[in-house]
Amino acid sequence: MLHTLRHSPWHCDMTSLLRMLREGDDLLLISDGVQAGVEGNRFLEMLSAAPISVYVLEEDVNARGFSAQISTSVVRVDYTGFVRLTIKHSGQLAW
């Protein structure tokens, strides 16, 4: 399953999101969701403990001025990478 987080993690039910994650799932941080990929925040620590891969949309990172603050544990993708993730997963859940 591909999960997309487009809302700020401070305005999202992260507990429910974490409960829904399964091994092999991917999470793509888009729009204001890219804040969850900032190094050192508690949401990134929670996501890092999950059995998933975390991606961030580079264009949204740059638009919000977080380029230097995104953790190296988060994989940066462009729109082509976003499409690849949607093809990889038959289901998608938006947060």
Secondary structure in CASP SS format (residue, H / E / C, confidence):
PFRMAT SS
TARGET T0000
AUTHOR 0000-0000-0000
METHOD secondary structure of the structure
MODEL  1
M C 1.00
L E 1.00
H E 1.00
T E 1.00
L E 1.00
R C 1.00
H C 1.00
S C 1.00
P H 1.00
W H 1.00
H H 1.00
C C 1.00
D C 1.00
M H 1.00
T H 1.00
S H 1.00
L H 1.00
L H 1.00
R H 1.00
M H 1.00
L C 1.00
R C 1.00
E C 1.00
G C 1.00
D C 1.00
D E 1.00
L E 1.00
L E 1.00
L E 1.00
I C 1.00
S H 1.00
D H 1.00
G H 1.00
V H 1.00
Q H 1.00
A H 1.00
G H 1.00
V E 1.00
E C 1.00
G C 1.00
N C 1.00
R H 1.00
F H 1.00
L H 1.00
E H 1.00
M H 1.00
L H 1.00
S H 1.00
A C 1.00
A C 1.00
P C 1.00
I C 1.00
S E 1.00
V E 1.00
Y E 1.00
V E 1.00
L E 1.00
E H 1.00
E H 1.00
D H 1.00
V H 1.00
N H 1.00
A H 1.00
R C 1.00
G C 1.00
F C 1.00
S C 1.00
A C 1.00
Q C 1.00
I E 1.00
S C 1.00
T C 1.00
S C 1.00
V C 1.00
V E 1.00
R E 1.00
V E 1.00
D C 1.00
Y H 1.00
T H 1.00
G H 1.00
F H 1.00
V H 1.00
R H 1.00
L H 1.00
T H 1.00
I H 1.00
K H 1.00
H C 1.00
S C 1.00
G C 1.00
Q E 1.00
L E 1.00
A E 1.00
W C 1.00
END
